[in-house]
Amino acid sequence: MRFVDSNVFVYHLAADPTYGQKARNIIEKIEAGEESATSTLVIAQVCSYLKWKRNEEVIPVFLSLLKGLTSLQKIETTTLDFEEAKSLQSQFNLPWSMWDDLVIAAQMKRLDIKEVYSNDKDFEKILWIKRIF
């Protein structure tokens, strides 16, 4: 199982000229039944990004996409995830500018997931995570 980071959804929804096809390939794998997970933090990140880019009309499209991805687990973000993120930040001596990646890493740890679909190279600073993109 792999965790899906927000940039995969953003690149897919925007049909990004550089990364859109890679993101689409990942989404197609999940549509075909590949077991994966994401979290309410990631969902909020994507919606916030769309709002920031003044593409609010795409939010319902994104939410429909999520609903249709039945092999994609949507997990809740908990306060304990933030506590574990603090521990990871200390363990790997990482800057707090990576707070959201640290929370995602904490969620991955909780779910025993070691691979993340992401274009964010910061995940490579957390030694047990393998980034795939």
C-alpha positions in Angstrom: 0.0 0.0 0.0 1.2 3.5 -0.8 0.2 6.9 0.6 -1.0 9.6 -1.9 0.3 13.1 -1.3 -1.6 16.3 -2.3 0.6 17.2 -5.2 -0.5 14.1 -7.1 -4.1 15.3 -6.9 -3.2 18.8 -7.8 -1.1 17.9 -10.8 -3.9 15.6 -12.0 -6.7 18.1 -11.6 -4.7 20.9 -13.2 -3.5 18.6 -16.1 0.0 20.1 -15.2 2.1 20.2 -18.4 5.2 18.8 -16.6 3.8 16.4 -14.0 0.2 15.8 -15.0 0.7 12.6 -16.9 2.7 11.0 -14.0 -0.1 12.0 -11.6 -2.7 10.7 -14.0 -0.9 7.3 -14.2 -1.0 7.1 -10.4 -4.7 7.9 -10.3 -5.4 5.3 -13.0 -3.6 2.7 -10.9 -5.8 3.5 -7.9 -8.9 3.6 -10.1 -7.9 0.1 -11.3 -7.9 -1.1 -7.7 -4.5 -0.5 -6.3 -4.8 -0.2 -2.5 -3.7 3.2 -1.3 -4.4 5.7 1.4 -4.6 9.5 1.9 -5.8 11.6 4.7 -8.1 14.5 5.6 -5.0 16.6 5.9 -4.1 15.9 2.3 -7.8 16.5 1.2 -7.7 19.9 3.1 -4.4 20.8 1.4 -5.8 20.2 -2.0 -9.0 22.2 -1.4 -7.0 25.0 0.1 -4.6 25.1 -2.9 -7.6 25.2 -5.3 -9.1 28.1 -3.3 -5.7 29.9 -3.2 -5.5 29.5 -7.0 -9.1 30.7 -7.4 -10.2 27.4 -8.8 -12.9 26.8 -6.2 -15.2 25.3 -8.8 -12.8 22.3 -9.1 -13.3 21.4 -5.4 -16.5 19.5 -6.1 -14.8 17.7 -9.0 -12.0 16.7 -6.6 -14.4 15.5 -4.0 -16.2 13.4 -6.6 -12.9 11.9 -7.7 -12.1 10.9 -4.1 -15.5 9.3 -3.7 -15.0 7.3 -6.9 -11.6 6.0 -5.8 -12.9 3.1 -3.7 -9.5 1.5 -3.2 -8.2 4.7 -1.7 -8.6 4.8 2.1 -9.3 8.2 3.4 -8.0 8.3 7.0 -8.7 10.9 9.7 -6.0 13.2 10.8 -5.7 13.0 14.6 -4.0 15.0 17.3 -1.8 12.0 17.9 -0.5 12.4 14.3 0.8 15.8 15.3 2.4 14.5 18.4 4.1 11.8 16.4 5.2 14.5 13.9 6.9 16.3 16.8 8.8 13.1 17.6 9.8 12.6 13.9 10.9 16.2 13.6 13.2 15.7 16.6 14.4 12.3 15.5 15.5 13.4 12.1 16.3 17.0 13.1 14.0 18.5 10.4 12.8 22.1 10.1 9.2 22.9 11.2 8.6 24.2 7.7 8.1 20.5 6.9 5.3 20.3 9.5 2.7 18.9 7.0 5.1 16.3 5.6 5.9 15.3 9.1 2.2 14.8 9.9 1.8 12.7 6.8 4.9 10.7 7.8 3.3 10.1 11.2 0.1 8.9 9.5 2.1 6.6 7.3 3.9 5.2 10.4 0.5 4.7 12.1 -0.7 2.8 9.0 2.6 0.9 8.5 3.0 2.4 5.0 6.6 2.9 3.8 6.0 4.3 0.3 4.5 7.6 -0.8 3.3 8.8 -4.2 4.7 12.4 -4.1 6.9 14.8 -6.0 8.0 16.3 -2.7 11.6 15.5 -2.2 11.4 16.4 1.5 10.0 12.9 2.1 13.5 11.6 1.3 14.7 13.2 4.5 12.7 10.6 6.5 14.9 7.6 6.0 12.2 4.9 6.2 10.0 6.5 3.5 10.4 5.6 -0.2 9.2 8.3 -2.5 7.6 7.2 -5.8 6.8 9.6 -8.6 
